[in-house]
């Protein structure tokens, strides 16, 4: 009798278990990746946290061994491979990169080797240009002595109106509504100084922007050339006017060629003559206009200008000191720019145009506290995915300054479009009011004022930003390009691209969210590396992240969804994994933000991550919850049933024993 009762108990428990498992299994998804993107770029590869130690030795491989433009390492840019593989018969112009300075005789030999119709010599950048080469004979060049790479000569002209949209500042068909202008910020009320050849601010695209100026190419004679900001320099070379237009052009009269921050104002700091050289950079000059301008800049961050505007918020400097050679940041020009940053001015400096064969970064461009800018070629498309590093852009890192802090050697910080810019033109004779638009060539000179304009947008969005925090925002939110060169120091920095291509939208988005700049510690780092769906029994989205501190230590991570309340999660060394309930979040695109919190209580700048929660994610979570509820309900029912059965059996046994004592026979 008791054995029969136990067997029924086992059957009941087995049925309950099967029902619970069946209902749970039917509700869950198979594990897999969730669609997500990092700052708008899909499919970012997971990264590992650095080990916080400087590498034993730097990677000194030549550029042609590490370029991302030759993925199969066959000695030709991948764009040429596509033409060869397609069997193209159309002749094309080719640039032959050499490991030495070419001669005229060598150029003639290379041209004869492939039957080129013409050639050109570029000795300073070690290139021989060949005209009209049939694609099927390109491989002959690869066996020539000293040839290290073949690349196509490009005719594409990325205009200024393209670049402003490509950096996600201006609205576009490709990126709207995720642009800074559509967030409502165009640099209004922010003052940018252009330290260059002067600015033709009477140009229709720059009219009304001038608030102060100084001409440092003129002698320091206050009556003739005052240095109190009241003197308005002219531009007799054109470079400064173009840079001013890239940063602040309104695009007038047609509105097409607009700069990054069309509502920003200008301070005109002239350091260059009509010949393009600053006094002090040639033996015949007697004083240094550039260093004077830097020194003046550092002492005028809060000056009240005659028209009512005040100070200088951002400085754009597209000049270098190439004759001084590589710098570790301790040269006077770099130190002066550092001081300007300490005074509260965001300093944007071009890294230089020495190309991949550089042996360091020159003065000014080596400033430790500035934003050092490299140049991209956007191939005349707004689409950012085809952007490449410009061939002329100087590569990092900077020379070590011996302070045992390797991160200040990581330059450039970010990159922006700078190739074949079509923008504001100066007027050689006149005040500039007759100037129009035209091709102005290429250079990190033109990438830099884009970053200056973006900085103005961020300062309009959040005037409390300090230069270090603003730079960190640009670095954290940039679109990653290239692989990490020193992963033991940082999982993202690349010597060509820096931390990536500047993303104005996400940078502005984060700037708006920072409420207390004093709580930001730029040495803390935290990034999401992967988001995936959960297991069959646990359908939560699984977020994986890394965190580290350049200086100090990380205590824990905070995370939130759609700007909601912050939630804390612990760290397993440098890694963190936590779950998010899809049903709680809801179906759709959501913004996930994760930040590192240090032992000092301060926290890092964060990088937004867009996650796409699907209907199946939500259904899986709801079904799992329901199954869990059903399972508990059945378990309670079973417990009650078992208890009732036990009581009934105990009472029955008591009755039977009583009948047995009375000698009453039980029914069969």
Buried (B, 14 or more C-beta within 10 A) or exposed (E): EEEEEEEEBEEBEEEBBEBBEEBBEEBBBEEEEBEBBBBBBEEBEEBEBBEEEBBEEBEEEEBBEBBBBBEEEBBBBBBBBEBBEEEBEEBBBBBBBBEEEBEEEBBBBBBEBBEBEEBBBBBEBBBBBBBBBBBEBBBBBBEBEBBBBBBBEBEEBBBBBBBBBBBBBBBBEBBBEBBBBBBEBBBBBBBBBBBBBBBBBBBBBBEEBBBBBBBBBBEEEEEEBBBEBEBBBBBBBBBBBBBBBBBBBBBBEEEBBBBBBBBBBBBBBBBBBBEEBBBBBEEEBEEBBBBBBBBBBBEBBEBEBEEEBBBBBBBBBBBBBBEBEBBBBBBBBBBBBBBBBEBBBBBBBBBBBBBBBBEBBBBBBBBBBBBBBBBBBBBBBBBBEEBBBBBBBBBBBBBBBEEEBBBBBBBBBBBBBBBBBBBBBBBBEEBBEBBEBBEBEBBBBBBBBBBBBBBBBBBBBBEEBBBBBBBBBBBBBBBBBBBBBBBBBBBBBBBBBBBBBBBBBBBBBBBBBBEEBEEBBBBBBBBBBBBEBBEBEEBBBBBBBBBBBBEBEBBBBBBBBEEEEBEEBEBEEBEBEBEBBBBEBEBEEBBBBBBBBBEBEBBBBBBBBBBBBBEEBBBBBBBBBEBBEBBEEBBEEBEEEEEEBEEEEEEEEEEEEEEEEEEEEEEE
